[in-house]
Amino acid sequence: MSFCKGGMGAFGSSVFLNVYHLIFANGRRSHYTQNRAFPWVLWQIWKTRNALIFENVQASSVNATAKALEEANEWFNVNFKVPQAQPVQVDTINSFVSWSPPPAGLLKCNFGVSWNSAERLCGAAWIIRNHDGKALLHSRRAFTGVNSKLEAELQGLCWVMESLVSTHHTSIIVESDCGMAREALLNPTSFPWFGYLLDKIIHALPFLYPCSLEHVEGARNKVAEEIAVSVTRDHRCQSYVASGGPRWLWNRLESEARRAST
């Protein structure tokens, strides 16, 4: 049970509070790989108890925990396969594919996510532009303790939706190339351990009405991706919100605005 974070009612003398703590931990959005294993933890406790009572065999708590995690991972791998990002094939004819503007009267918010598996670090960014390609607002944020690319994409998208609600934006198209998040949103029952994040994303949509979530190829999302990558590549972990676009991407923003007007 050592992998579960402590807290009120965590592993005292009360069986009820111990079970409640496991259920509560399972609903938290961080450390999902470990928290989702709590049914197997209970099963291992039961088996260890029986072995002690009926066979006088004292099992190691470390071995029981490892076995619970192993069995949980095997079950989830068989029943809920995490989608793998598919590389986008870009033909020569599409080499000039770029950001596309929203219709007049609407705004477009592009968001990007970058994930460093070794450091469990996620960078997320969004930028809002109008139909002329003018950058109105952008933001960047770092997340730590992120265990997978899918978790990174959902954490990032959840933050984007919360940001748009807090800045009172409506009539907006939210666009990205996050293929894993798209799969999870289209098939939420296949990703129950991310239910908390998926629910927050879906529940934010009415506050942005009219609003749509759209998936595009990476070439149409370069600015947001570059801002997000600055977190994992350059360790620019300072979160901020700023008007316009970042100065170091001014040339790309101007180029995309010119292409959008042609």
Rosetta silent file (secondary structure, phi, psi, omega in degrees, C-alpha in Angstrom):
SEQUENCE: MSFCKGGMGAFGSSVFLNVYHLIFANGRRSHYTQNRAFPWVLWQIWKTRNALIFENVQASSVNATAKALEEANEWFNVNFKVPQAQPVQVDTINSFVSWSPPPAGLLKCNFGVSWNSAERLCGAAWIIRNHDGKALLHSRRAFTGVNSKLEAELQGLCWVMESLVSTHHTSIIVESDCGMAREALLNPTSFPWFGYLLDKIIHALPFLYPCSLEHVEGARNKVAEEIAVSVTRDHRCQSYVASGGPRWLWNRLESEARRAST
SCORE:     score description
SCORE:     0.000 S_00000001
   1 L     0.000    4.190 -172.609    0.000    0.000    0.000 S_00000001
   2 L   -66.897  -19.947 -176.423    3.064    2.201    0.069 S_00000001
   3 L   -79.865  -14.341 -179.148    2.349    3.747   -3.347 S_00000001
   4 L   -83.108  134.093 -178.255   -0.876    5.409   -2.185 S_00000001
   5 L   -71.488  143.743 -179.196   -0.454    8.945   -0.911 S_00000001
   6 L   -72.430  170.830  179.850   -1.323    9.572    2.711 S_00000001
   7 L   167.781 -172.903 -179.665   -4.133   11.755    3.889 S_00000001
   8 L   -60.002  126.954  178.603   -7.069   11.832    6.221 S_00000001
   9 L    77.638   14.852 -175.119   -8.158    8.289    6.982 S_00000001
  10 L   -89.797  105.038  170.276   -5.209    6.769    5.169 S_00000001
  11 L    60.132   54.091  169.178   -4.269    3.380    6.574 S_00000001
  12 L   -98.952 -147.289 -178.151   -5.196    3.670   10.197 S_00000001
  13 L   -88.647  -12.594 -177.372   -7.004    1.037   12.238 S_00000001
  14 L   -87.504  120.355  177.166  -10.387    1.526   10.553 S_00000001
  15 H   -63.309  -40.700 -179.422  -11.074   -0.823    7.648 S_00000001
  16 H   -59.468  -47.428 -178.770  -13.850    1.489    6.430 S_00000001
  17 H   -67.141  -34.511  178.113  -11.547    4.530    6.330 S_00000001
  18 H   -64.827  -44.872  178.671   -8.816    2.556    4.611 S_00000001
  19 H   -66.346  -39.904  177.951  -11.179    1.389    1.850 S_00000001
  20 H   -61.027  -41.008  179.798  -12.611    4.903    1.549 S_00000001
  21 H   -61.937  -39.829  179.046   -9.106    6.308    1.122 S_00000001
  22 H   -65.111  -42.157  179.637   -8.417    3.880   -1.737 S_00000001
  23 H   -65.972  -41.998  178.711  -11.664    4.795   -3.496 S_00000001
  24 H   -63.120  -43.368  179.732  -10.968    8.512   -3.007 S_00000001
  25 H   -62.912  -35.289 -179.351   -7.421    8.122   -4.336 S_00000001
  26 H   -63.779  -26.731 -179.070   -8.747    6.283   -7.384 S_00000001
  27 L   -87.698   -6.144  179.595  -10.785    9.337   -8.348 S_00000001
  28 L   -76.076  153.364 -172.440   -7.883   11.752   -8.214 S_00000001
  29 L   -85.652  -13.529  179.747   -6.436   12.868  -11.520 S_00000001
  30 L   -98.705  159.527  177.087   -2.740   12.364  -10.661 S_00000001
  31 L    55.353   40.422 -173.868   -0.796    9.085  -10.385 S_00000001
  32 H   -62.221  -33.206 -177.159   -3.571    7.284  -12.283 S_00000001
  33 H   -61.014  -35.636  179.942   -1.381    4.241  -13.098 S_00000001
  34 H   -86.470  -45.230 -175.231   -1.066    3.449   -9.407 S_00000001
  35 H   -63.817  -31.962 -178.000   -4.412    4.630   -8.094 S_00000001
  36 L   -68.389  -11.205 -175.088   -6.420    2.587  -10.589 S_00000001
  37 L   -86.071    4.063 -170.379   -4.939   -0.584   -9.084 S_00000001
  38 H   -62.649  -31.135  175.076   -6.837   -0.379   -5.801 S_00000001
  39 H   -61.954  -35.901  179.334   -9.230   -3.330   -6.555 S_00000001
  40 H   -74.377  -29.339  174.090   -6.171   -5.523   -7.090 S_00000001
  41 H   -62.936  -46.372  178.292   -4.635   -4.137   -3.889 S_00000001
  42 H   -61.012  -39.240  179.812   -7.734   -5.273   -1.973 S_00000001
  43 H   -65.307  -40.701  178.661   -7.549   -8.663   -3.666 S_00000001
  44 H   -67.574  -36.035  175.839   -3.897   -9.095   -2.691 S_00000001
  45 H   -61.845  -43.610 -179.713   -4.679   -8.113    0.908 S_00000001
  46 H   -63.754  -43.996  179.896   -7.390  -10.771    0.992 S_00000001
  47 H   -66.550  -38.984  179.418   -5.086  -13.427   -0.468 S_00000001
  48 H   -66.130  -39.324  177.315   -2.264  -12.475    1.907 S_00000001
  49 H   -62.250  -46.513 -179.340   -4.630  -12.675    4.875 S_00000001
  50 H   -63.407  -38.976  178.950   -5.854  -16.128    3.840 S_00000001
  51 H   -63.704  -36.910  179.646   -2.309  -17.361    3.328 S_00000001
  52 H   -70.278  -42.694 -176.035   -1.393  -16.209    6.837 S_00000001
  53 H   -73.890  -46.981 -171.002   -4.471  -17.705    8.522 S_00000001
  54 H   -94.460  -24.315 -177.375   -4.773  -21.013    6.672 S_00000001
  55 H  -119.056   -2.586 -178.737   -1.208  -21.729    5.569 S_00000001
  56 L    55.310   39.616  179.155    0.788  -19.785    8.184 S_00000001
  57 L  -110.169  122.356 -179.952    2.653  -18.035    5.353 S_00000001
  58 L   -95.297  108.810 -178.744    3.734  -14.433    5.947 S_00000001
  59 L   -88.098  151.706  178.447    3.850  -12.591    2.599 S_00000001
  60 L   -77.886  134.841  177.984    5.856   -9.420    2.010 S_00000001
  61 H   -64.677  -32.054  177.884    3.810   -6.229    1.641 S_00000001
  62 H   -64.713  -44.195  179.143    6.274   -5.085   -1.036 S_00000001
  63 H   -66.405  -38.396  179.081    5.667   -8.256   -3.071 S_00000001
  64 H   -64.296  -41.193  178.114    1.895   -7.944   -2.612 S_00000001
  65 H   -64.193  -45.491  179.864    1.976   -4.347   -3.875 S_00000001
  66 H   -61.964  -40.564  179.622    4.120   -5.256   -6.869 S_00000001
  67 H   -65.531  -40.138  179.031    1.799   -8.147   -7.722 S_00000001
  68 H   -62.193  -45.426  179.235   -1.271   -5.891   -7.494 S_00000001
  69 H   -64.422  -40.297 -179.789    0.267   -3.328   -9.867 S_00000001
  70 H   -63.130  -46.245 -179.026    1.373   -6.056  -12.276 S_00000001
  71 H   -67.911  -37.138  178.462   -2.074   -7.657  -12.449 S_00000001
  72 H   -64.628  -44.554  179.571   -3.791   -4.260  -12.801 S_00000001
  73 H   -62.945  -40.886  178.880   -1.506   -3.260  -15.677 S_00000001
  74 H   -62.110  -42.650 -178.277   -2.080   -6.575  -17.448 S_00000001
  75 H   -66.162  -45.005 -179.488   -5.860   -6.195  -17.170 S_00000001
  76 H   -68.017  -35.601  178.443   -5.896   -2.601  -18.419 S_00000001
  77 H   -63.703  -34.498  179.871   -3.494   -3.401  -21.260 S_00000001
  78 H   -77.797  -41.244 -171.603   -5.842   -6.113  -22.481 S_00000001
  79 H   -95.325  -27.118 -177.583   -9.132   -4.249  -21.983 S_00000001
  80 L  -135.922   86.936 -179.555   -8.235   -0.578  -22.507 S_00000001
  81 L   -79.286  126.566  177.565   -5.441   -0.020  -24.963 S_00000001
  82 L   -72.075  129.306 -178.557   -4.104    3.543  -24.944 S_00000001
  83 L   -63.164  144.256  177.421   -4.106    4.915  -28.501 S_00000001
  84 L   -98.629  139.914  179.180   -0.723    5.460  -30.083 S_00000001
  85 L   -65.291  130.553 -179.726    0.048    8.681  -31.882 S_00000001
  86 L   -97.259  130.304  178.771    0.099    8.099  -35.619 S_00000001
  87 L   -65.255  139.622 -179.786    2.695    9.953  -37.686 S_00000001
  88 L   -86.189  124.612  177.895    1.186   12.372  -40.182 S_00000001
  89 L   -86.464  117.265 -178.075    2.204   11.656  -43.750 S_00000001
  90 L  -110.828  115.412  178.428    2.779   14.954  -45.549 S_00000001
  91 L   -77.724  162.251 -179.838    3.054   14.812  -49.301 S_00000001
  92 H   -58.872  -35.381 -178.085    5.133   17.289  -51.273 S_00000001
  93 H   -65.633  -23.283 -178.475    1.979   18.913  -52.588 S_00000001
  94 H  -100.816   16.213 -175.064    0.966   19.715  -48.970 S_00000001
  95 L   -66.423  -15.793  179.347    4.329   21.181  -47.945 S_00000001
  96 L  -104.947   17.846  175.774    2.755   24.647  -47.677 S_00000001
  97 L   -63.433  132.956 -175.455   -0.083   23.554  -45.408 S_00000001
  98 L  -143.659 -178.623  177.050   -0.396   26.155  -42.676 S_00000001
  99 L   -57.151  139.734  178.784   -2.709   27.546  -40.022 S_00000001
 100 L  -112.403  136.854 -176.340   -6.192   28.271  -41.335 S_00000001
 101 L   -75.626  157.591  174.429   -8.218   31.259  -40.064 S_00000001
 102 L   -78.585  164.889  173.734  -11.678   30.978  -38.520 S_00000001
 103 L   -62.059  154.183  178.211  -14.727   32.398  -40.280 S_00000001
 104 L   -55.617  136.249 -178.787  -15.348   36.101  -39.742 S_00000001
 105 L    94.985  -11.364  177.849  -17.012   36.693  -36.396 S_00000001
 106 L  -115.620  160.762  173.532  -15.349   33.701  -34.746 S_00000001
 107 E  -112.325  159.074  175.402  -12.042   33.248  -32.942 S_00000001
 108 E  -125.983  129.781  176.591   -9.682   30.299  -33.100 S_00000001
 109 E  -113.096  109.909  174.540   -7.715   28.975  -30.128 S_00000001
 110 E   -92.414  136.029  176.186   -4.897   26.614  -31.048 S_00000001
 111 E  -129.663  146.592 -179.147   -3.356   24.629  -28.239 S_00000001
 112 E  -129.938  156.349 -179.208   -0.268   22.456  -28.148 S_00000001
 113 E  -136.515  138.541  173.451    1.209   19.932  -25.733 S_00000001
 114 E  -129.946  139.405 -176.050    4.741   18.631  -25.285 S_00000001
 115 E  -131.655  129.981  175.758    5.695   15.786  -22.928 S_00000001
 116 E  -105.506  106.711 -174.628    9.088   14.723  -21.597 S_00000001
 117 L   -66.990  -36.306 -177.543    8.742   11.120  -20.414 S_00000001
 118 L   -65.134  -39.177 -178.248   12.093   11.024  -18.588 S_00000001
 119 L   -98.718   -3.164 -176.959   11.262   14.065  -16.443 S_00000001
 120 L    53.241   40.716 -177.278    7.478   13.476  -16.422 S_00000001
 121 E  -110.545  134.323  179.433    7.227   17.122  -17.477 S_00000001
 122 E  -121.653  134.006  171.611    4.457   18.519  -19.664 S_00000001
 123 E  -110.442  135.227  179.424    4.369   21.857  -21.436 S_00000001
 124 E  -132.049  148.052 -178.687    1.044   23.252  -22.623 S_00000001
 125 E  -152.984  151.782  172.255    0.211   26.418  -24.552 S_00000001
 126 E  -140.727  153.724  178.012   -2.661   28.128  -26.293 S_00000001
 127 E  -144.618  134.227 -178.356   -2.945   31.128  -28.596 S_00000001
 128 E  -106.845  129.310  176.845   -6.079   32.939  -29.796 S_00000001
 129 E  -130.690  155.569  177.434   -6.255   34.552  -33.242 S_00000001
 130 L   -95.741 -171.780 -174.437   -9.021   36.220  -35.233 S_00000001
 131 L   -70.833  -14.916  175.436  -10.012   35.717  -38.868 S_00000001
 132 L   -88.903   -2.348 -178.214   -7.258   38.111  -40.006 S_00000001
 133 L    85.273    7.067  179.657   -4.620   36.005  -38.270 S_00000001
 134 L   -75.763  126.767  177.811   -3.984   38.639  -35.601 S_00000001
 135 E   -75.953  126.048 -176.791   -2.808   37.109  -32.314 S_00000001
 136 E  -102.119  -37.981 -174.459   -4.965   38.416  -29.474 S_00000001
 137 E  -160.524  145.709  174.481   -3.849   36.432  -26.441 S_00000001
 138 E  -148.565  162.836 -177.014   -1.595   33.500  -25.584 S_00000001
 139 E  -151.995  157.196  177.687   -0.543   31.513  -22.549 S_00000001
 140 E  -141.465  148.504  179.125    1.908   28.855  -21.427 S_00000001
 141 E  -152.968  150.973  175.173    2.024   26.476  -18.467 S_00000001
 142 E  -111.136  142.475  173.803    4.102   23.573  -17.137 S_00000001
 143 E  -121.500  137.865  177.715    2.727   20.439  -15.467 S_00000001
 144 E  -111.712  162.382  178.265    4.859   18.061  -13.402 S_00000001
 145 L    68.605   31.877 -178.362    4.337   14.419  -12.468 S_00000001
 146 L   -94.568  125.386 -167.625    2.636   13.574  -15.783 S_00000001
 147 L   -93.097  -13.009 -177.834    2.816    9.854  -16.491 S_00000001
 148 L  -157.486  163.716  177.562    1.872    9.557  -20.191 S_00000001
 149 H   -64.224  -38.327  178.731    1.350   11.489  -23.408 S_00000001
 150 H   -63.357  -44.928  177.304   -2.388   10.915  -23.156 S_00000001
 151 H   -61.212  -39.257  178.927   -2.476   12.328  -19.635 S_00000001
 152 H   -61.331  -45.922 -178.828   -0.427   15.308  -20.851 S_00000001
 153 H   -63.879  -41.971 -179.355   -2.867   16.037  -23.685 S_00000001
 154 H   -71.523  -39.311  174.790   -5.924   15.788  -21.430 S_00000001
 155 H   -59.474  -45.069 -179.471   -4.326   17.874  -18.676 S_00000001
 156 H   -63.245  -45.645 -178.763   -3.446   20.494  -21.275 S_00000001
 157 H   -65.502  -39.654  177.576   -6.874   20.543  -22.879 S_00000001
 158 H   -60.318  -43.283  177.854   -8.586   20.757  -19.494 S_00000001
 159 H   -63.665  -40.377  178.629   -6.409   23.770  -18.624 S_00000001
 160 H   -59.987  -47.660 -178.861   -7.193   25.391  -21.984 S_00000001
 161 H   -62.548  -42.017  177.983  -10.944   25.058  -21.436 S_00000001
 162 H   -63.159  -38.795  179.816  -10.684   26.447  -17.917 S_00000001
 163 H   -65.034  -43.224 -179.320   -8.618   29.375  -19.224 S_00000001
 164 H   -65.647  -37.647  177.229  -11.135   30.203  -21.945 S_00000001
 165 H   -65.638  -44.548 -176.873  -13.991   30.114  -19.452 S_00000001
 166 H   -68.736  -26.168  177.394  -12.121   32.372  -16.999 S_00000001
 167 L   -93.347    5.917  173.517  -11.319   34.880  -19.768 S_00000001
 168 L    61.150   41.163  176.628  -14.992   34.852  -20.867 S_00000001
 169 L   -88.910  138.982  173.671  -14.374   33.770  -24.446 S_00000001
 170 L  -136.820  178.540  179.968  -17.261   32.511  -26.581 S_00000001
 171 L    50.640   57.995 -171.450  -17.818   31.909  -30.289 S_00000001
 172 E  -136.820  143.497  174.503  -14.511   30.097  -30.499 S_00000001
 173 E  -102.324  123.466  178.017  -12.980   27.121  -32.305 S_00000001
 174 E  -101.020  119.093 -168.830  -10.551   25.120  -30.167 S_00000001
 175 E  -129.163  138.734  176.604   -8.089   23.371  -32.455 S_00000001
 176 E  -158.095  174.249  175.247   -5.136   21.022  -31.896 S_00000001
 177 L  -111.601   25.543 -179.198   -3.256   18.027  -33.247 S_00000001
 178 L   -80.162   90.447 -175.313   -3.620   16.012  -30.012 S_00000001
 179 H   -68.713  -33.831 -179.915   -4.737   12.679  -31.468 S_00000001
 180 H   -68.386  -42.433  177.733   -4.794   10.770  -28.184 S_00000001
 181 H   -62.698  -38.819  177.652   -7.051   13.330  -26.509 S_00000001
 182 H   -59.033  -45.994  179.762   -9.351   13.175  -29.530 S_00000001
 183 H   -62.229  -41.354 -179.373   -9.652    9.399  -29.178 S_00000001
 184 H   -67.070  -36.858  178.843  -10.385    9.674  -25.453 S_00000001
 185 H   -70.240  -34.936  179.244  -13.080   12.318  -26.026 S_00000001
 186 H   -76.223  -27.077 -178.498  -14.742   10.232  -28.731 S_00000001
 187 L  -132.285   64.743 -174.159  -14.606    7.051  -26.616 S_00000001
 188 H   -62.848  -29.576 -178.907  -14.660    8.189  -22.969 S_00000001
 189 H   -68.703  -16.404  177.756  -15.857    4.819  -21.634 S_00000001
 190 H   -82.979   -6.430 -177.781  -12.604    3.273  -22.835 S_00000001
 191 L  -132.757   61.098 -173.417  -10.616    5.558  -20.525 S_00000001
 192 H   -63.768  -28.435 -178.842  -12.418    5.446  -17.162 S_00000001
 193 H   -73.157   -8.586  174.695   -9.325    6.407  -15.166 S_00000001
 194 H  -108.780   17.276 -177.222   -9.344    9.764  -16.978 S_00000001
 195 H   -57.276  -36.448 -178.932  -13.053   10.343  -16.332 S_00000001
 196 H   -61.369  -47.156 -179.269  -12.362   13.324  -14.077 S_00000001
 197 H   -69.218  -42.621 -179.334  -10.470   15.233  -16.788 S_00000001
 198 H   -62.321  -41.290  178.927  -12.854   14.236  -19.573 S_00000001
 199 H   -62.956  -41.311 -179.736  -15.865   15.390  -17.544 S_00000001
 200 H   -64.464  -38.431  178.662  -14.269   18.772  -16.864 S_00000001
 201 H   -64.512  -48.631 -178.036  -13.550   19.266  -20.576 S_00000001
 202 H   -64.478  -41.762 -177.270  -17.087   18.354  -21.643 S_00000001
 203 H   -69.627  -18.576  179.196  -18.731   20.417  -18.916 S_00000001
 204 H   -79.124  -22.911 -173.919  -16.797   23.532  -19.977 S_00000001
 205 H   -56.874  -44.752 -179.199  -18.221   23.523  -23.511 S_00000001
 206 H   -60.022  -28.498 -179.373  -21.610   25.136  -22.699 S_00000001
 207 H   -73.641  -14.843 -179.271  -19.818   28.114  -21.105 S_00000001
 208 H  -106.405    5.597 -173.058  -18.019   28.771  -24.413 S_00000001
 209 L   -58.980  138.181   -7.967  -21.072   28.358  -26.650 S_00000001
 210 L   -75.263  138.308 -176.404  -20.926   28.460  -29.568 S_00000001
 211 E  -149.202  148.004  175.910  -17.754   26.407  -29.436 S_00000001
 212 E  -139.889  148.963  174.453  -16.265   23.432  -31.250 S_00000001
 213 E  -104.685  124.767 -175.988  -13.295   21.124  -30.686 S_00000001
 214 E  -129.671  145.155  179.254  -11.422   20.307  -33.886 S_00000001
 215 E  -108.518  133.665 -179.513   -8.449   18.087  -34.713 S_00000001
 216 L  -133.872  166.937  175.576   -5.909   19.106  -37.378 S_00000001
 217 L   -72.364  159.197 -173.685   -2.554   17.914  -38.642 S_00000001
 218 H   -58.336  -31.063 -178.688    0.535   19.228  -36.932 S_00000001
 219 H   -62.699  -22.657 -179.816    1.441   21.642  -39.740 S_00000001
 220 H   -92.718    3.744 -174.470   -1.644   23.707  -38.891 S_00000001
 221 L  -131.635   26.228 -169.915   -0.756   23.931  -35.201 S_00000001
 222 H   -64.454  -41.019 -175.572    2.923   24.927  -35.268 S_00000001
 223 H   -63.541  -50.141  179.872    2.795   28.099  -33.173 S_00000001
 224 H   -61.405  -39.508  179.184    1.030   26.501  -30.201 S_00000001
 225 H   -63.755  -42.239 -179.253    3.324   23.476  -30.433 S_00000001
 226 H   -62.760  -39.859  178.627    6.469   25.640  -30.427 S_00000001
 227 H   -65.624  -41.897  179.548    5.351   27.474  -27.290 S_00000001
 228 H   -65.413  -40.443 -179.390    4.588   24.172  -25.542 S_00000001
 229 H   -64.836  -26.800  179.875    7.922   22.642  -26.579 S_00000001
 230 H   -61.300  -22.048  177.259    9.754   25.581  -24.994 S_00000001
 231 H   -74.612  -51.845 -174.773    8.809   24.075  -21.616 S_00000001
 232 H   -79.234  -29.375 -178.649   10.191   20.572  -22.182 S_00000001
 233 H   -86.078  -44.696 -173.885   13.123   21.548  -24.410 S_00000001
 234 H  -107.390   -0.762 -178.859   14.294   24.780  -22.804 S_00000001
 235 L    56.217   41.734  171.586   12.771   24.323  -19.323 S_00000001
 236 L   -87.435   83.984 -171.137   10.837   27.577  -19.546 S_00000001
 237 L   -94.190    3.051  178.768    8.487   26.552  -16.772 S_00000001
 238 L   -73.035  122.142  177.886    7.201   30.003  -15.831 S_00000001
 239 L   -81.676  145.593  179.921    3.450   30.157  -16.434 S_00000001
 240 E  -162.677  163.254  169.974    2.009   33.352  -17.891 S_00000001
 241 E  -128.953  133.646 -177.535   -0.773   34.936  -19.938 S_00000001
 242 E  -143.434  151.064  176.781    0.104   37.745  -22.367 S_00000001
 243 E   -74.614  156.997 -179.085   -1.594   39.793  -25.055 S_00000001
 244 L    67.992 -154.609  177.554   -0.651   39.225  -28.697 S_00000001
 245 L  -115.634  167.898  178.441    1.768   36.468  -29.596 S_00000001
 246 L   -65.392  139.149 -176.603    5.283   35.657  -28.354 S_00000001
 247 H   -63.033  -35.060 -176.744    7.919   37.929  -29.885 S_00000001
 248 H   -72.432   -6.973  174.899   10.259   35.059  -30.705 S_00000001
 249 H  -114.933   17.544 -176.030    7.545   33.600  -33.002 S_00000001
 250 H   -59.640  -42.234 -178.785    6.625   36.904  -34.634 S_00000001
 251 H   -61.357  -43.499  179.129    7.967   35.889  -38.081 S_00000001
 252 H   -66.175  -41.363  179.238    5.930   32.675  -38.116 S_00000001
 253 H   -62.336  -42.216  178.563    2.799   34.481  -36.958 S_00000001
 254 H   -65.099  -40.758  179.715    3.205   37.112  -39.680 S_00000001
 255 H   -63.804  -44.027 -179.824    3.799   34.427  -42.307 S_00000001
 256 H   -68.367  -33.929  177.552    0.706   32.481  -41.284 S_00000001
 257 H   -66.658  -40.033  178.511   -1.390   35.652  -41.232 S_00000001
 258 H   -65.376  -43.134  178.520   -0.292   36.494  -44.795 S_00000001
 259 H   -63.844  -35.725 -178.881   -1.110   32.987  -46.011 S_00000001
 260 H   -66.384  -28.458 -176.901   -4.491   33.161  -44.302 S_00000001
 261 H   -85.343   -9.160 -177.967   -5.356   36.348  -46.214 S_00000001
 262 L   -91.968    0.000    0.000   -4.563   34.883  -49.644 S_00000001
